[in-house]
Amino acid sequence: MKRNIYCFVLTLVGCCCIATVQGQSVKRHMKWKQTWSDEFNYNGLPDSTKWGHQTGRSGWGNNELQFYTAADINNAKVENGTLYITARNAGSGDHQYTSARMITQHKGDWKYGKLEVKAKLPKGRGLWPAIWMLSTNDEYGGWPESGEIDVMEHVGYMKDSIFGSLHSKSYNHIIGTQKTKGVYISQPYDKFHVYAIEWTPDNITFLLDGKVYYQVANEHKGHEGWPFDKQFYLLLNVAVGGNWGGKEGVDEAVFPAAMQVDYVRMYEWIP
């Protein structure tokens, strides 16, 4: 895959700038104020005042194989300034693969803002790490009506790519209409990278290491296409297998495999 070349033409307009990125006209908001973070400057289990867990093995709508545990240091721990979300293989049984799915629901919920997550991804075919957001209260209905923001998804058999996506009733992967873009990434397993979105009433912008690679504009055609005007919460997880992550099988030699997170920072949107 060829590297993406970023060519910017900037025009400053008040608190915004207008740029051209790979032929796409991008309007970026420039005023943000940090309001929430976890720098992981402690040891042990993740801070329970900021993080909860979704648990179980249901396939999670994607035929995933892992069982998500709760407050289990084998699957989620903080050590030496880093959060480790670790997928493990126990060898057999209903809980053969275990992992963690950490959430901020009702502990960190936001309507608009800038999210930054600095992370190093786990390496291996069959792994599916993700940084993403879901509606806190599902005010427009169940998935996909209330929306999904995929800040970063990576599947292990596509070693040099990450993806940013939006899902809604009108635009989702079930009907093949999701708003999505992949981008080349160098050394996702050896280096930390900053995965980010900038979310305003007018658009959602996807960034890798501070560089814009995709922007989706609000078409102002109702919540069917833009349910992103309600509060959302953050999820961090490492899935195993699944319709996409397991498309080329699971390499049993990759376990244990951890997504390492240096920090999570959320900034308030300042109009």
C-alpha positions as CSV (number, residue, x, y, z in Angstrom):
1,M,0.0,0.0,0.0
2,K,1.3,3.4,-0.9
3,R,1.8,6.0,1.8
4,N,-0.7,8.8,1.9
5,I,0.7,12.2,1.0
6,Y,-0.9,15.0,3.0
7,C,-1.1,18.3,1.1
8,F,-2.6,21.2,3.1
9,V,-3.9,24.5,2.0
10,L,-5.0,26.5,5.1
11,T,-7.4,29.4,5.5
12,L,-8.0,30.6,9.0
13,V,-11.6,31.7,9.7
14,G,-12.2,32.7,13.4
15,C,-11.9,29.5,15.5
16,C,-11.8,27.3,12.4
17,C,-9.5,26.5,9.5
18,I,-10.3,25.3,6.1
19,A,-7.8,22.8,4.5
20,T,-7.5,20.7,1.4
21,V,-6.5,17.1,2.3
22,Q,-6.0,14.7,-0.6
23,G,-8.5,16.5,-2.7
24,Q,-11.1,16.7,0.1
25,S,-12.0,20.2,1.4
26,V,-11.8,19.9,5.2
27,K,-13.1,22.4,7.7
28,R,-11.4,22.0,11.1
29,H,-12.5,23.5,14.4
30,M,-9.5,24.9,16.4
31,K,-10.9,25.7,19.9
32,W,-10.9,22.9,22.4
33,K,-10.5,22.6,26.2
34,Q,-9.3,19.4,27.9
35,T,-12.0,18.2,30.4
36,W,-11.3,14.5,30.9
37,S,-8.3,12.2,30.8
38,D,-6.6,9.1,32.0
39,E,-2.8,9.3,31.9
40,F,-2.5,5.8,33.6
41,N,0.0,7.1,36.2
42,Y,-0.8,4.4,38.6
43,N,-0.6,0.6,38.9
44,G,-3.2,-2.2,39.1
45,L,-6.7,-2.4,37.7
46,P,-8.0,0.5,35.6
47,D,-9.5,3.4,37.6
48,S,-13.0,2.3,38.4
49,T,-14.2,6.0,38.7
50,K,-13.4,6.3,34.9
51,W,-13.8,2.8,33.5
52,G,-16.4,0.1,33.5
53,H,-16.5,-3.2,31.7
54,Q,-18.9,-5.0,29.3
55,T,-18.6,-8.7,29.8
56,G,-19.6,-12.1,28.4
57,R,-19.3,-14.0,25.2
58,S,-22.2,-13.2,22.8
59,G,-20.4,-12.8,19.6
60,W,-21.1,-9.1,19.9
61,G,-23.0,-9.0,16.6
62,N,-19.9,-10.0,14.7
63,N,-19.4,-13.7,15.6
64,E,-16.4,-12.8,17.7
65,L,-14.8,-15.5,19.7
66,Q,-13.6,-13.8,23.0
67,F,-15.1,-13.8,26.4
68,Y,-14.8,-10.3,28.0
69,T,-13.9,-10.4,31.6
70,A,-14.6,-7.7,34.3
71,A,-11.8,-6.2,36.5
72,D,-9.5,-9.1,35.7
73,I,-5.8,-8.0,35.8
74,N,-5.0,-10.8,33.3
75,N,-7.0,-8.9,30.7
76,A,-6.8,-5.2,31.8
77,K,-4.1,-3.7,33.9
78,V,-2.1,-0.5,34.3
79,E,1.6,-0.8,34.8
80,N,4.5,1.6,34.5
81,G,2.3,4.4,33.0
82,T,0.6,2.2,30.4
83,L,-2.8,0.4,30.1
84,Y,-2.6,-3.1,28.8
85,I,-5.7,-4.7,27.3
86,T,-4.7,-8.3,26.7
87,A,-6.3,-11.1,24.7
88,R,-5.3,-14.5,25.9
89,N,-5.9,-18.1,24.8
90,A,-6.7,-20.6,27.5
91,G,-6.6,-23.5,25.1
92,S,-10.2,-24.8,25.1
93,G,-13.7,-24.3,26.5
94,D,-16.3,-21.6,26.3
95,H,-13.8,-19.2,27.6
96,Q,-10.9,-20.2,25.4
97,Y,-10.2,-16.6,24.4
98,T,-10.5,-13.9,27.0
99,S,-10.0,-10.2,26.7
100,A,-11.4,-6.9,28.0
101,R,-13.9,-4.3,26.7
102,M,-13.5,-1.2,28.7
103,I,-16.1,1.6,28.7
104,T,-16.6,5.1,30.1
105,Q,-20.5,4.9,30.0
106,H,-22.0,7.1,32.8
107,K,-18.4,8.0,33.9
108,G,-17.3,9.8,30.8
109,D,-20.0,10.8,28.3
110,W,-19.7,13.6,25.7
111,K,-21.6,15.5,23.1
112,Y,-19.0,16.9,20.7
113,G,-15.4,17.2,21.4
114,K,-11.9,16.1,20.5
115,L,-10.7,12.7,21.5
116,E,-7.1,11.6,21.5
117,V,-5.9,8.1,22.3
118,K,-2.1,7.3,22.2
119,A,-1.8,3.5,21.7
120,K,0.4,0.7,20.4
121,L,-1.5,-2.1,18.6
122,P,-1.3,-5.9,19.2
123,K,0.2,-7.9,16.3
124,G,-1.4,-11.0,14.9
125,R,-3.8,-12.5,12.4
126,G,-7.2,-12.8,14.0
127,L,-6.8,-9.8,16.4
128,W,-9.2,-6.9,16.1
129,P,-8.3,-4.0,18.4
130,A,-10.7,-1.0,18.4
131,I,-11.1,2.5,19.8
132,W,-14.7,3.6,19.3
133,M,-17.8,5.3,20.6
134,L,-21.4,4.4,21.1
135,S,-24.5,6.4,22.1
136,T,-24.9,6.6,25.9
137,N,-28.7,6.4,26.0
138,D,-29.7,5.1,22.5
139,E,-32.2,7.9,22.1
140,Y,-32.8,7.1,18.5
141,G,-33.1,3.3,19.1
142,G,-30.8,0.3,19.0
143,W,-27.8,-0.1,16.8
144,P,-27.3,1.3,14.2
145,E,-30.0,4.0,14.7
146,S,-28.2,5.8,17.5
147,G,-24.9,5.7,15.8
148,E,-21.3,4.4,16.1
149,I,-18.0,6.3,15.8
150,D,-15.0,4.1,15.0
151,V,-12.1,6.2,15.9
152,M,-9.7,3.4,15.0
153,E,-10.1,-0.2,13.9
154,H,-7.3,-2.6,12.9
155,V,-7.5,-6.2,11.7
156,G,-4.3,-8.2,12.1
157,Y,-4.2,-9.6,8.6
158,M,-4.0,-6.0,7.2
159,K,-0.8,-5.1,8.9
160,D,-0.3,-1.6,7.5
161,S,-3.8,-0.2,7.7
162,I,-6.2,1.4,10.2
163,F,-9.7,2.5,9.6
164,G,-12.0,5.3,10.7
165,S,-15.8,4.9,10.2
166,L,-19.3,6.1,11.1
167,H,-22.4,4.0,11.3
168,S,-26.0,5.1,11.3
169,K,-29.4,3.9,10.2
170,S,-28.7,5.2,6.6
171,Y,-25.0,4.4,6.6
172,N,-23.8,1.1,8.1
173,H,-21.8,-2.0,7.2
174,I,-24.8,-4.3,7.2
175,I,-26.2,-2.6,4.1
176,G,-22.7,-1.7,2.8
177,T,-23.2,2.1,3.1
178,Q,-20.9,2.9,6.0
179,K,-18.9,6.1,5.9
180,T,-15.3,4.7,6.2
181,K,-11.7,5.2,5.1
182,G,-8.5,3.2,5.6
183,V,-5.1,4.8,5.8
184,Y,-1.6,3.5,5.8
185,I,0.2,3.3,9.1
186,S,3.9,2.7,9.7
187,Q,4.9,0.4,12.5
188,P,1.6,0.1,14.4
189,Y,3.0,-2.7,16.6
190,D,6.4,-1.1,17.5
191,K,5.5,2.5,18.0
192,F,2.8,4.5,19.8
193,H,0.5,6.5,17.5
194,V,-2.2,9.1,18.3
195,Y,-5.6,8.1,17.0
196,A,-8.1,11.0,17.2
197,I,-11.4,12.5,16.1
198,E,-12.7,16.1,16.1
199,W,-16.4,16.1,16.5
200,T,-18.6,19.1,16.0
201,P,-22.3,19.7,15.0
202,D,-21.1,20.0,11.4
203,N,-18.7,17.2,10.9
204,I,-16.5,14.4,12.3
205,T,-12.8,14.5,11.4
206,F,-10.5,11.5,11.7
207,L,-6.8,12.0,12.4
208,L,-3.7,9.9,12.7
209,D,-0.7,11.4,14.5
210,G,-2.2,14.9,14.1
211,K,-2.8,14.6,10.4
212,V,-6.3,14.6,8.9
213,Y,-7.1,11.6,6.7
214,Y,-10.9,11.7,6.5
215,Q,-13.9,13.9,7.3
216,V,-17.6,13.2,7.2
217,A,-20.0,16.2,7.0
218,N,-23.4,16.4,8.5
219,E,-25.8,16.4,5.6
220,H,-28.6,17.8,7.8
221,K,-31.1,15.2,6.7
222,G,-32.2,14.0,10.1
223,H,-31.0,11.5,12.7
224,E,-31.2,8.6,10.2
225,G,-27.9,9.8,8.7
226,W,-26.6,11.9,11.6
227,P,-27.4,10.6,15.1
228,F,-24.2,12.3,16.4
229,D,-26.0,15.0,18.3
230,K,-26.4,13.1,21.5
231,Q,-23.9,12.0,24.2
232,F,-21.5,9.2,23.4
233,Y,-19.1,7.1,25.5
234,L,-15.8,5.6,24.7
235,L,-14.9,1.9,24.3
236,L,-11.5,0.2,24.2
237,N,-11.2,-3.5,23.4
238,V,-9.3,-6.2,21.7
239,A,-11.6,-8.7,19.9
240,V,-10.6,-12.1,18.6
241,G,-11.9,-13.5,15.3
242,G,-15.2,-12.2,14.1
243,N,-16.7,-11.6,10.6
244,W,-13.9,-9.0,9.8
245,G,-11.1,-9.7,12.3
246,G,-11.2,-13.4,11.7
247,K,-11.8,-13.3,8.0
248,E,-8.4,-15.1,7.4
249,G,-8.5,-17.2,10.6
250,V,-6.8,-16.8,14.0
251,D,-3.1,-17.5,14.4
252,E,-2.9,-19.4,17.7
253,A,0.7,-18.4,18.1
254,V,0.0,-14.7,18.7
255,F,-1.3,-14.9,22.3
256,P,-1.0,-13.2,24.7
257,A,-1.4,-10.0,22.7
258,A,-2.0,-6.6,24.2
259,M,-3.1,-3.2,23.0
260,Q,-1.0,-0.7,25.0
261,V,-2.5,2.7,25.8
262,D,-0.3,5.6,27.0
263,Y,-3.2,8.1,27.5
264,V,-6.8,9.0,26.7
265,R,-7.7,12.6,26.5
266,M,-11.0,14.3,25.8
267,Y,-11.4,18.0,25.0
268,E,-14.6,20.0,25.1
269,W,-15.8,21.7,21.9
270,I,-15.7,25.5,22.4
271,P,-18.1,27.1,19.8
